[in-house]
Amino acid sequence: MNSRIVAIVGRPNVGKSTLFNRLVGRRLAIVEDQPGTTRDRLYAEAEWNGERFVVVDTGGLEVLTSAGPAAEPARTPLAVASEPFVPAMRSQAEMAIQEADVVIMLADAIEGLTPADHEVADVLRRSSKPVLLAINKADNEARASDIYEFYALGLGDPIPISALHGIGVGELLDKVVELLPPEAPPARPEAVQIAIVGRPNVGKSSLLNALLGQERAIVSEIPGTTRDAIDTYLEWEGQPIVLIDTAGIRRRGQIEQGIEKYSVLRALKAISRADVVLLLIDATEGVTAQDAHIAGYILDEMKSVVVVVNKWDAVPKDTYTMDEYRALVRAQLRFLDYVPVLFISAKTGKRVSTVLPTALRVHQQRLARIPTSLLNDIMREAIARHAPPSKAGKRLKFYYATQAGVAPPTFVFFVNDPDLVHFSYERYIENRLREQYGFEGTPLKLVFRGHKPAGEKKRGR
């Protein structure tokens, strides 16, 4: 997931969720013509003119003062029902503003400038963040020509748009990408970035403290204590390392109102900028569906991974052996043998000393290269052992293979027809590469290209 963030804020019912869906190209946010529908934040990746960024949808910024209800006498039952959530909604929106690189303030051309719009603008001016003022529902010339009253907000030129119909959204996105900062390089490029992730309360901060030998992070039995990603620099046998502790990741439906929701985005950002991810699992609870959910995030980002089973000291040893538990982890997380599984106790310190050496070994595998001649020898042997598949009388042929990159290791295979590459044969090739060269804990990217440049096809996984 990209680390640059664009937050959409505004008072309730101005069309933030509609704009969010328009920007990300999918109907992810619930859209209702009632205020207060969006209480949590939603986030998804968007792309415009080759620039990728994360869009965050927020609940409405609403202030329940004596002036607030008076300004909106016809409050709907949904709006009234949402009143208890207003402080949390405001808190979430303000946190989104704080973390955003660019903020889009959305207002309503039909209702015109309201006191609530001034309230939102005041919050944005205090943030000192780049702000674009978009006036939604300006889907005809009359409405577009009436937006000049919004200059009073002091946020620059208002941009008339219609999120529903897509009018003016391209112009808005052009201005968004102009304001986005370049992707920041790692603070210490030579350092290996290692993120510690997992469900709440599996011992992430305890592991961080055990690795550092000091109280760098607050350790608590209350899930969700860690709200921000915490970076800690250290050296391990001369190798610079950045340890990133993150808040626990829960299923979207289980994420509570307030701070915890935004902590998920920060945890996903930590995965995005990591080289190696330590996925912590609670040995006393076993592998859960949410553990598999987090593993999916890691693999989607093509990050190297070490599974760390914590609280092993609390597991009755007549119930599980390490081999049985390791097989269970790999089966339920759909990991193959290439992922190392460690068993530790962050509380007692048992086997914690194996974590960083394993992570660094995995990182070296992430950077490994196979010489072209050896790679083609491996392919010739693999094809001799198991002939490529055929389809409709046409057999797959391999002509040449080369490694195009590292982090993750990426291999390009030139074939007669990429459509003939069945996923089972792709897995077979991957297994042969691992059999010969390891790539412990590291996903491999295989790309198949047609042999004839004029009609080249490309398929990558």
C-alpha positions in Angstrom: 0.0 0.0 0.0 1.3 3.5 -0.9 2.2 5.7 2.0 0.9 9.1 0.7 -2.5 9.9 2.0 -5.3 12.1 0.7 -8.1 12.7 3.2 -11.6 13.8 2.3 -13.3 15.8 5.0 -16.3 18.0 5.3 -19.5 18.4 7.2 -22.1 15.6 7.1 -24.0 14.8 3.9 -21.9 16.7 1.3 -21.0 13.6 -0.7 -17.7 12.5 0.8 -18.4 8.8 0.4 -19.6 9.3 -3.2 -16.3 11.2 -4.0 -14.3 8.5 -2.3 -15.9 5.8 -4.5 -15.3 7.9 -7.5 -11.6 8.4 -6.7 -10.9 4.7 -5.9 -13.0 3.4 -8.8 -15.0 1.1 -6.7 -18.2 1.2 -4.6 -16.5 0.7 -1.2 -18.2 3.4 0.9 -21.9 3.1 1.8 -23.7 6.0 0.2 -27.0 7.3 1.6 -28.7 10.7 1.3 -28.6 11.1 5.1 -26.1 12.8 7.3 -24.0 10.6 9.6 -23.8 7.5 7.4 -20.0 7.3 7.5 -18.8 7.0 11.1 -15.6 5.0 10.6 -12.9 5.8 8.0 -12.5 3.8 4.9 -9.3 3.8 2.9 -8.2 2.4 -0.5 -5.6 3.0 -3.1 -6.2 5.3 -6.0 -4.1 6.2 -9.1 -4.1 9.2 -11.3 -1.6 9.9 -14.1 0.7 7.2 -12.8 0.7 8.6 -9.2 -0.6 6.2 -6.6 -1.9 7.3 -3.2 -4.3 6.3 -0.4 -7.7 8.0 -0.2 -9.3 8.2 3.2 -13.1 8.7 3.7 -14.1 10.2 7.0 -17.2 10.8 8.9 -18.6 14.3 8.9 -16.9 17.0 11.0 -19.8 18.2 13.1 -19.9 20.3 16.2 -22.9 19.9 18.5 -23.0 23.4 20.1 -26.0 25.5 20.8 -25.6 27.1 17.3 -25.3 23.7 15.6 -28.7 22.2 16.0 -30.3 25.7 15.6 -28.6 25.9 12.2 -30.1 22.6 11.2 -33.7 22.6 12.5 -34.9 19.7 10.3 -32.6 17.0 11.8 -33.3 13.5 10.5 -33.8 10.5 12.8 -30.5 9.2 11.5 -28.7 12.4 12.3 -30.2 12.4 15.8 -29.1 8.7 16.2 -25.6 9.7 15.1 -25.2 12.4 17.8 -23.6 10.1 20.3 -20.9 9.3 17.7 -20.1 12.9 16.8 -17.1 13.3 19.1 -15.6 10.1 17.8 -16.4 11.0 14.2 -14.7 14.4 14.7 -11.7 12.8 16.4 -11.3 10.4 13.5 -11.5 13.1 10.9 -9.0 15.3 12.8 -6.6 12.4 13.0 -7.0 11.8 9.2 -6.2 15.4 8.6 -3.1 15.2 10.9 -1.7 12.2 9.0 -2.7 13.3 5.5 -0.4 14.8 2.9 -3.3 16.5 1.0 -6.8 17.3 2.3 -9.9 17.7 0.1 -12.5 19.7 1.9 -15.9 19.0 0.3 -18.9 21.4 0.5 -22.4 21.4 -1.1 -23.3 23.7 -4.0 -27.0 23.1 -3.4 -27.1 24.1 0.3 -24.5 26.8 -0.2 -22.1 28.0 2.5 -23.1 27.1 6.0 -21.7 27.8 9.5 -20.6 24.1 9.6 -18.4 24.7 6.6 -16.7 27.6 8.4 -16.2 25.2 11.3 -14.5 22.7 9.1 -12.4 25.3 7.4 -11.2 26.6 10.8 -9.9 23.1 11.6 -8.1 22.8 8.3 -6.4 26.2 8.6 -5.1 25.2 12.0 -3.6 22.0 10.5 -1.3 23.8 8.0 -1.9 21.0 5.5 -2.3 21.6 1.8 -6.1 21.9 1.2 -8.2 21.7 -1.9 -11.7 23.1 -1.7 -14.1 21.1 -3.8 -17.8 22.1 -4.2 -19.9 19.1 -4.8 -23.2 18.7 -6.7 -22.2 21.5 -9.1 -23.6 19.5 -12.0 -25.0 22.4 -14.0 -23.8 25.9 -15.0 -26.1 27.7 -12.6 -24.7 25.8 -9.6 -21.2 26.0 -10.8 -21.5 29.8 -11.1 -22.8 30.2 -7.6 -19.7 28.8 -5.8 -18.0 32.1 -5.3 -19.4 32.5 -1.8 -17.0 29.7 -0.7 -14.1 32.1 -1.2 -15.1 33.3 2.3 -13.6 30.1 3.7 -10.1 31.4 2.9 -9.0 28.0 1.4 -8.2 29.2 -2.1 -10.1 28.8 -5.4 -13.2 26.5 -5.0 -13.3 23.7 -7.6 -16.8 22.8 -8.8 -17.4 19.1 -9.2 -20.1 16.4 -9.3 -18.8 13.3 -7.5 -21.9 11.4 -8.7 -21.4 12.2 -12.4 -17.6 12.6 -12.4 -17.8 16.3 -13.5 -14.6 18.2 -12.6 -13.1 15.3 -10.8 -10.2 15.1 -13.2 -9.3 18.7 -12.6 -9.4 18.0 -8.8 -7.1 15.0 -9.2 -4.7 17.0 -11.3 -4.4 19.4 -8.4 -4.1 16.6 -5.9 -1.1 15.0 -7.6 0.6 18.4 -7.9 0.4 18.8 -4.1 1.5 15.2 -3.3 5.0 15.0 -1.9 7.4 12.6 -3.6 7.7 9.1 -2.1 10.0 9.6 0.9 13.1 7.3 0.9 13.7 5.3 4.1 15.3 7.4 6.8 18.4 5.1 6.7 18.5 3.3 3.3 21.2 0.9 4.5 19.0 -0.3 7.4 16.8 -3.4 7.1 13.2 -2.3 7.9 11.5 -5.0 10.0 7.8 -4.5 10.9 6.2 -6.3 13.8 2.5 -6.9 13.1 -0.4 -9.1 14.3 -3.7 -9.1 16.0 -4.2 -6.9 19.1 -2.7 -8.3 22.3 -0.5 -11.0 20.8 2.6 -9.4 22.4 4.1 -7.1 19.7 5.3 -4.4 22.1 6.6 -7.1 24.5 8.6 -8.6 21.6 10.0 -5.1 20.7 11.1 -4.5 24.3 12.6 -8.0 24.6 14.6 -7.4 21.4 15.8 -4.0 22.6 16.3 -5.0 26.2 14.6 -1.8 27.4 11.1 -0.3 27.7 10.9 1.4 24.3 7.1 0.7 24.0 4.3 0.6 26.5 3.4 -3.0 27.3 -0.2 -3.6 28.4 -2.7 -6.4 28.5 -5.3 -4.0 27.0 -5.6 -4.6 23.2 -4.8 -1.5 21.1 -2.4 0.2 23.5 0.0 0.9 20.6 -1.7 3.5 18.3 1.1 4.7 16.1 3.8 2.8 14.3 7.0 3.3 16.4 10.3 3.2 14.7 13.4 2.2 16.7 16.9 2.1 15.3 19.5 -0.4 16.5 22.5 -2.4 15.2 22.7 -6.2 15.3 26.2 -7.5 14.8 27.0 -4.4 12.8 23.8 -4.5 10.7 21.6 -1.4 11.0 18.0 -2.3 11.6 14.8 -0.3 11.9 12.2 -2.1 14.1 8.6 -0.9 13.4 6.1 -1.7 16.1 2.5 -1.3 15.1 -1.0 -1.4 16.5 -2.9 -4.7 16.2 -4.9 -5.3 13.1 -8.5 -6.5 13.4 -11.2 -7.4 10.9 -12.9 -4.3 9.5 -16.2 -5.2 11.1 -14.5 -5.6 14.5 -12.6 -2.3 14.5 -14.0 0.0 17.1 -14.9 3.7 16.8 -12.1 6.2 17.4 -8.4 5.8 17.4 -8.1 2.1 16.6 -9.6 2.5 13.2 -6.9 4.8 12.0 -4.2 2.6 13.6 -5.0 0.0 11.0 -3.9 2.3 8.2 -0.7 3.0 10.0 0.0 -0.7 10.4 -0.7 -1.3 6.7 1.7 1.6 5.9 4.3 -0.1 8.1 3.9 -3.3 6.1 4.3 -1.3 2.9 7.6 0.2 3.9 9.1 -2.9 5.5 11.6 -5.3 4.0 10.7 -8.1 6.4 7.5 -8.6 8.4 7.3 -10.4 11.7 3.8 -11.9 11.9 3.1 -12.6 15.5 0.6 -15.3 16.5 -0.7 -16.1 20.0 0.2 -19.7 20.7 -2.6 -20.0 23.3 -5.3 -19.1 20.8 -4.0 -20.9 17.7 -4.1 -19.7 14.2 -7.2 -17.5 13.6 -9.0 -16.3 10.5 -7.6 -12.8 11.3 -4.1 -14.1 11.3 -4.7 -15.4 7.8 -6.2 -12.0 6.9 -3.0 -10.2 8.0 -0.9 -12.7 6.2 -2.9 -11.8 3.1 -1.9 -8.1 3.5 1.8 -9.1 3.7 1.7 -11.3 0.7 -0.3 -8.7 -1.3 2.7 -6.4 -0.7 5.1 -9.1 -1.7 7.0 -8.7 1.6 9.3 -11.3 3.1 7.9 -12.8 6.3 8.8 -14.7 9.4 5.9 -16.2 11.5 6.6 -15.8 15.2 4.5 -17.9 17.5 4.5 -16.0 20.8 3.5 -17.1 24.3 4.9 -20.6 23.6 5.7 -20.9 27.4 1.9 -20.9 28.1 1.1 -23.9 25.8 0.9 -27.3 27.4 3.6 -29.3 25.8 1.6 -32.5 25.9 -0.9 -30.8 23.5 1.4 -29.5 20.8 4.9 -30.2 19.6 6.7 -27.6 17.6 6.5 -29.8 14.4 2.8 -30.3 14.8 2.2 -26.6 15.4 4.4 -25.5 12.6 2.5 -27.8 10.2 -0.7 -26.3 11.5 0.5 -22.7 10.9 1.5 -23.4 7.4 -1.7 -25.2 6.5 -4.0 -22.6 7.9 -2.0 -19.6 6.6 -1.5 -21.3 3.2 2.2 -20.9 3.6 4.5 -23.4 2.0 7.8 -24.6 3.5 9.6 -21.4 2.5 8.3 -19.4 5.5 10.3 -19.9 8.8 8.2 -20.4 11.9 9.7 -19.5 15.3 8.4 -20.3 18.8 9.2 -17.8 21.4 8.1 -16.2 24.7 8.6 -12.5 24.7 7.6 -12.5 28.4 10.4 -14.8 29.5 12.8 -14.1 26.7 13.0 -17.7 25.6 14.3 -18.0 22.0 13.8 -14.3 21.4 17.5 -14.3 20.3 16.5 -16.3 17.2 14.2 -13.6 15.8 16.6 -11.0 14.4 19.1 -13.4 12.9 16.2 -15.2 11.2 14.8 -11.9 9.9 18.2 -10.8 8.5 18.8 -14.2 6.9 15.4 -13.9 5.2 16.3 -10.4 4.1 19.5 -11.7 2.4 17.4 -14.3 0.6 15.1 -11.4 -0.6 18.2 -9.8 -2.3 19.6 -13.1 -3.8 20.2 -13.5 -7.5 20.5 -16.6 -9.6 23.0 -16.3 -12.5 21.3 -16.5 -15.9 23.2 -19.6 -16.9 22.2 -21.4 -13.7 18.6 -20.3 -13.9 18.3 -21.7 -17.4 20.0 -25.0 -16.3 17.3 -25.2 -13.5 14.6 -24.7 -16.1 15.9 -27.3 -18.5 16.1 -29.8 -15.7 12.6 -28.9 -14.5 11.1 -29.3 -18.0 12.8 -32.7 -18.4 11.3 -33.9 -15.1 7.8 -32.6 -15.8 6.8 -31.5 -19.3 4.9 -28.2 -19.7 1.1 -28.5 -20.2 -0.7 -28.2 -23.5 -4.1 -26.7 -24.3 -6.2 -27.4 -27.4 -3.4 -29.3 -28.9 -0.8 -26.5 -28.4 2.0 -27.2 -25.9 3.7 -24.6 -23.8 7.4 -24.0 -24.8 10.0 -22.2 -22.7 12.8 -20.4 -24.6 14.7 -18.4 -22.1 14.7 -17.2 -18.5 16.3 -14.4 -16.6 16.1 -12.7 -13.2 14.9 -9.2 -13.7 15.1 -7.9 -10.1 15.3 -8.5 -6.4 13.2 -7.5 -3.4 11.2 -9.5 -4.2 13.1 -11.8 -6.6 11.5 -11.4 -10.0 12.0 -13.8 -12.8 11.0 -13.4 -16.5 10.3 -16.4 -18.7 10.0 -16.1 -22.4 7.5 -18.6 -23.8 5.5 -19.2 -27.0 2.2 -18.3 -25.4 1.7 -16.9 -21.8 -1.9 -18.1 -21.8 -0.7 -21.7 -21.7 1.0 -21.3 -18.3 -1.4 -23.0 -15.9 -1.1 -21.9 -12.2 -0.1 -25.4 -11.2 2.9 -25.4 -13.5 3.8 -21.9 -12.3 3.8 -23.3 -8.8 5.9 -26.2 -10.0 8.5 -23.8 -11.4 8.5 -21.8 -8.2 9.1 -25.0 -6.1 12.0 -26.0 -8.4 13.6 -22.5 -7.9 13.2 -22.8 -4.1 14.5 -26.4 -4.2 17.7 -25.2 -5.8 18.2 -21.8 -4.3 16.2 -21.4 -1.2 14.6 -17.9 -1.0 13.6 -18.6 2.6 10.7 -16.5 3.8 10.5 -14.6 0.5 7.8 -14.5 -2.1 8.8 -14.9 -5.8 7.3 -13.0 -8.7 7.1 -14.9 -11.9 6.4 -13.1 -15.2 5.7 -14.9 -18.5 6.2 -13.1 -21.8 5.5 -14.1 -25.4 8.5 -14.9 -27.5 7.5 -12.6 -30.4 8.0 -8.9 -29.4 5.3 -7.7 -31.9 2.6 -9.5 -30.1 4.0 -9.6 -26.6 1.8 -10.5 -23.8 2.6 -10.2 -20.2 1.2 -12.0 -17.2 2.6 -11.6 -13.7 1.7 -12.8 -10.3 
